[in-house]
Amino acid sequence: LKKENKQLKKENEQLKKELGFNLKTWNDYILYVGRDGKQRTSREIFNEIELMETKPWASDAKTPESTCSATCGTLFSKNKLFKTNDSPHKYFILLS
């Protein structure tokens, strides 16, 4: 698992460099993670961001997972993400 996480982190950083992404805000990071078209919960999106070298939160942030969830909801309301009505977990998918 540790080796897999390290490989995913390496791939994420390489893709970021190749695509020239300049990720600054929560929106940028969440939309970047969703670019592959996979459906994920806000927790899964948060986990992907956590693997990245840079993050949209400060090291002393107390609730980055909650912020990720709230931002996913905001992106849904702005028609950037699609949200399923699955229970108990909601899934988000990037809208193109």
PESULNOR-V330476 format. One record per pair of residues at least 4 apart in sequence whose C-alpha atoms are under 6 Angstrom apart, sorted by the first residue. I is the first residue (numbers start at 1). J is the second residue. D is the distance in whole Angstrom. If there is no record, write none. Layout:
# PESULNOR-V330476
i & j & d
I & J & D
I & J & D
This chain:
# PESULNOR-V330476
i & j & d
9 & 51 & 5
9 & 52 & 6
15 & 19 & 6
16 & 20 & 6
16 & 21 & 5
23 & 28 & 5
23 & 29 & 6
25 & 56 & 6
26 & 56 & 6
28 & 32 & 6
34 & 94 & 5
37 & 94 & 6
39 & 91 & 6
39 & 92 & 5
39 & 93 & 5
40 & 44 & 6
40 & 91 & 5
40 & 92 & 5
41 & 90 & 6
41 & 91 & 4
41 & 92 & 6
42 & 69 & 5
75 & 80 & 5
75 & 81 & 6
76 & 80 & 6
76 & 81 & 5
76 & 82 & 6
80 & 95 & 6
81 & 93 & 5
81 & 94 & 5
81 & 95 & 5
82 & 92 & 5
82 & 93 & 5
83 & 91 & 6
83 & 92 & 5
84 & 90 & 6
84 & 91 & 5
85 & 90 & 6
86 & 90 & 5
